[in-house]
Amino acid sequence: MQAPVAPKNRLEFLNTRPPPNYVAGLGRGATGFTTRSDIGPARAAPDLPDRSAGAGAPAGTSGVGRGRGKDEEEEEEAEDKGYDENQKFDEFEGNDVGLFASAEYDEEDKEADAVWDEIDKRMDSRRKDRREARLKEEIEKYRASNPKITEQFADLKRKLVTLSAAEWDSIPEIGDYSLRNKKKRFESFVPVPDTLLEKARQEKEHVTALDPKSRAVGGTETPWAQTPDLTAVGEGRGTVLSLKLDRLSDSYEITSDAEISDIKKARLLLKSVIQTNPKHPPGWIAAARLEEVAGKIPTARELIKRGCEECPKNEDVWIEACRLANPDEAKAVIARGVKAIPNSVKLWMHAAKLEHDDANKSRVLRKGLENIPDSVRLWKAVVELANEDDAKLLLQRAVECCPLHVELWLALARLEKYDAAKKVLNKAREKLPKEPAIWITAAKLEEAFGNTSMVGKIIERGIRALQREGVEIDREAWMKEAEAAERAGSVAT
């Protein structure tokens, strides 16, 4: 007798509760329908009024714990699953986008992303050569089928080199061929009114009589033998009037609105400058010149007068005031200026220019030398105005006041006689031992009086003396001096 077979144990999972969202056959793809996990959560339904509210207190729901509703359980279940019903559906990741929204991005995730990035770069580099070759081939095909205009006419442009000038000239000019297709408008001709013709005839006719109404005596005093052409007289009057208007337009400069606006802005700016800093001379000068440009000479004179009062020690303000003043008042203005600044060479020179007589100019310059005896500019100016004897005396005084200026020594030596000139040059050499022009002038002096044998000795002595003083002898400078001496007639020097 066969032993009885023991019954097989049934699988335990068949008696247990399936996991949440479990669908039989879904893992192996044995399903043909779409579930909620594929399309995401549904939209929240609108709140509807409870129909059983009026029927009394609602009874407890079967199958649900007391004190908790079904909606609360679904919300807690959704929170456990990690998604929200109201979130937007992601087309790329589906409903799983909310599963990792609350997860932390740790070092493992960072390392995984880096690995995948390296994989993408590696795969991209493997296909890079083929991709670039394919792209280059496509570009070449496109350019071959669609060439540029410059490439289309490249061969023709190269052939243009062989064209001659006559062939270039024979190329016709392009015209406006659109005029051919234009419809011609209907042209109407209207006769000129007789009034215009009569007016033109009267303007050109030869008039020999005056209107009796235009004169009190009716033209009876006009000689009968003369028949003047009144048309020519009228044209002559018009010519004279036009000349007068042209002369007035030359003397009067018409300014535009923009220029007037610029002058107003500049006037306000300069006004603020002289108000904030009245001791600034350029501000007064600029304000006076602005009014001069605007044509307001009295205002300019008043401004520069105030500038002289505010800045009495500035020579430019006094010179500007002298320029803007009347010719009769200019001397008085410059006199006040030299009284305020007696040591200003510029003011004394300007005061001398205002004098028309050489004697008065010399007198002004000598008065300036009394205040500034060491001014070489004033000494030169007063010597130029003096005669030979006076110039000699002035230069003797000048070398005493300005012993370090070689020009005054050389000028005095030229005016003196042979022996006196040698003494002057010796004194100049003592005062200015490093000046080569003194030795060259001494050589010219000996050559002028026939002592050519002394010229070479003087030049050699001069070179040795300059070398002892540490003066560098420049070849180009000496060549220029030699050329100047040759042009002056001192060949030996």
JOMO-V407706 format. One line per field, one symbol per residue. ss: DSSP state (H for helix, E for strand, - for the rest). psi: psi as a letter, one per 20 degrees, with the letter a starting at -180 (. if undefined). burial: b if it has 24 or more other ideal C-beta (glycine too) atoms within 12 Angstrom, else e. A space follows every 10 residues. Layout:
# JOMO-V407706
ss->???
psi->???
burial->???
This chain:
# JOMO-V407706
ss->---------- -HHH------ ---------- -----HHHH- ---------- HHH------- ---------H HHHHHHHHHH H--------E ---EHHHH-- ------HHHH HHHHHHHHHH HHHHHH-HHH HHHHHHHHHH HHHHH---HH HH-HHHHHHH HH--HHHHH- ------HHHH H--------- ---HHHHHHH HHHH------ -HHH------ ---------H HHHHHHHHHH HHHHHHHHHH H-----HHHH HHHHHHHHHH HHHHHH---- HHHHHHHHHH HHH---HHHH HHHHHHHHHH ----HHHHHH HHHH--HHHH HHHHHHHHHH ----HHHHHH HHH----HHH HHHHHHHHHH H----HHHHH HHHHH--HHH HHHHHHHHHH H----HHHHH HHHHH--HHH HHHHHHHHHH H----HHHHH HHHHHHHH-- --HHHHHHHH HHHHHHHH-- ----HHHHHH HHHHHHH--- ---
psi->pqqqpppqpq qhihirpqrq kpppihhjjl qkrprhhhir qrqpqqpqqo hjhijapqrq pqiqqpiprh hhhhghhhhh ikrqhjqqpp hgibiihihj hjqqnahghg hghhghghgg gghhhhjggh ghgggghhgh gghhhmqrhh hhjghhhhii hiqrhhhghi pqppaniihh ipppqppppp qpqhhgghgh hhhiqopjqq phiiqhjjji ipqhhpnqoh ghgghghhgg ghgghhhhhh ipopqrhghg ghhgghgggh ghghghmijo ghgggggghg hghijmgghg hgghghhhhh mijphhghhh hhhirqhhig hhghghghhh nijohghhhh hhhiqiphgh ghgghhhhhh hmijohghgg ghhhiraggh hgghhhhghh hmijohhhgh hhhhhraggh hggghgghhh hmijohhghh hhghghhhjj mhhighgggg hggghhhhik ppopggghhg hgghhghiim hh.
burial->eeeeeeeeee eeeeeeeeee eeeeeeeeee eeeeeeeeeb beeeeeeeee eeeeeeeeee eeeeeeeeee eeeeeeebee eebeeeeeee eeeebeebee eeeeeeeeee eeeeeeeeee eeeeeeeeee eeeeeeeeee eeeeeeeeee eeeeeeeeee eeeeeeeeee eeeeeeeeee eeeeeeeeee eeeeeeeeee eeeeeeeeee eeeeeeeeee eeeeeeeeee eeeeeeeeee eeeeeeeeee eeeeeeeeee eebeeebeeb eebbeeeeee bebbbbbbbb beebeeeeeb bebbbbbbeb bbebbbbbbb bbbbbeeeeb eebbbbbbee beebbbbbbb bbebbeeeee bbebbbbbbe ebeebbbbbb bbbebbeeee bbebbbbbbe ebeebbbbbb bbbbbbeeee bbebbebbbe ebeebbbbbb bbbbbbbbee eeebbeebbe ebeebbeeee eeeeeeeeee beeebeeeeb ebb
